[in-house]
Amino acid sequence: MLSKIKSCGLVGIDGYIVEVETDISSGIPAFEIVGLGDTAVRESKERVRAAIKNTGLEFPVRRITINLAPANQRKEGSAFDLSIALGILTATEQVNNPALDKYLFIGELSLDGEVKPVNGILPMAICALNAGIENIVLPIANADEAAVVRGLNVLPIRNISEIINHLNGEKPIDRYYIDIEGIFSSNINHELDFADVKGQANVKRALEVAASGAHNCIMVGSPGSGKTMVAKRLPSILPSMTFEEALEVTKIHSIAGILPQKTSLITNRPFRSPHHTISDISLIGGGKYPRPGEISLAHYGVLFLDEVPEFSKDALEVLRQPLEDGVVTISRVNASLSYPAKAMLVLAANPCKCGNFLDNTKQCTCTPKQVQQYLGKLSGPLLDRIDIHIEVASVKYKELESDKEEEKSALIRERVNKARKIQLDRYKGLKIFSNSQLQPAMINKFCRLDDKGKELLRSAFDRLGLSARAHNRILKVARTIADMEESGEIKLAHLAEAIQYRSLDRRFWNG
């Protein structure tokens, strides 16, 4: 007796169809699973056996062979339990349904037949739709996540008995619906607001420029000057997420297993702030069984590294390639996986070990060499990938006590959205979406300077000792500032402000 049931596996952030083939034959009783399954897949034998028996169904005392095809692709996780159980029940004719090829089954089984939730449901649902499968059967706890995929019949179940009754025509399961538009609009919420930040007008301006062009930035200032406070509020001024962006971010968080319960879509841009003890693998992804790292979990959002000189040099250096390419590629002997990593990198650092180098009210106890060595932990190639450098001064007491109402994040976000729309219209068809993604050939086309602008940039280039990459970064930031003022041309004032954001090159790293 032979049966074929469809399930789904994961490679990177994408799903692929797995055909669960079940053969039951005469011979010495045995239960074998082949097809490169990991430990969780091999252990499913005992979960499936107990679930079938405890549901009151017959488990065949015969030779059972399960093949997970394609057999040369490694299978991971417990999501194949339900499809393996249904394969056995179909082969023994306890389930009879001629349209099983129109179903995809996902779920982990408990010993009493309950169907438990699994990670990565969203990419699996998208895979099912792309493969032309009409129905997806999954744990009820994963129903919201799968229901955002339009055109797919989502059939949630609590236990294996429910799907057996449905397939045998005894008690059909109703299709599960959610209000996608309502969820997308109502879930957008920012508890932290720029209105909470007193003073620091120059820092807010610089971060608005960064948000408008998706530029990486570093803030250097004394302890308590507000670097962390401002950085945590940066997502509140980033452009609103599109449905496609929300879908991609949700896929990554679903695979990583950190999607909150009863959450169908992540509609707020992610903000990730790992501790400085993080390893390079945790930061960019990888491991024995590769998983997305912090930079991928911050995709379309913000990756904030506080006290960045305290991070290990290896961890910081592995960021260089993802920052340039917007993707992390993890190569293994039997596979090569890619995770998207288009995150804004925001760094914060004290100017020296004691932290008082930029504080006019406190005396710095560090020598000039110690100051240079402290921030010198950040390599030149990494700093070249940071578009905007910001000096954060200490907040004065009169600013803290002021009753002046600070500008709210919603107003700043409106301006950011306008600047981003200009960029989207300009780069339509070029597969880039912000000024930070401009390639050298595009810079020559979209960031032209007049003679006065060229002379100003040449002078700054010589004075600050900038690299070619830093030269291009200035032009990108100047293009963003021009867009914020709805100017088609980069004017002298736009360029001068952009150059100002590279002043730390000279002050700290060039002696």
Buried (B, 14 or more C-beta within 10 A) or exposed (E): BEBBBBBBBBBBBBBBBBBBBBBBEEEEEEBEBEBBBEEBBEBBBEBBBBBBBBBEBEBBEBBBBBBBBBEEBBBBBBBBBBBBBBBBBBBBEBBEBEEBBEBBBBBBBBEEBBBBBBBBBBBBBBBBBEEEBBBBBBBBBBBBBBBBBEEBBBBBBEBBBBBBBBBEEEEEBEEBEBEBEEBBEEBEEBEBBBBBBBBBEEBBBBBBBBBBBBBBBBBBBBBEBBBBBBBBBBBBBBBBBEEEBBBBBBBBBBBBEEBEEEBBBBBBBBBBBBEEEBBBBBBBBBEEEBBBBBBBBBBBBBBBBBBBBEBBEEBBBBBBBBBEEBBBBBEEEEEEBBBBBBBBBBBBBBBBBBBBBBBEEBEBEBEEEBBBBBBBBBEEEBBBBBBBBBBBBBBEEEBEEEEEEBBBBEEBBEBBBBBBEBBEEBBEEEEBBBBBBBEEEBBEEBBEBEEEBEEBBEEBBEEBEBBEBBBBBBBBBBBBBBBBEEBEEBBBEBBBBBBBBBBBBBBBBEE
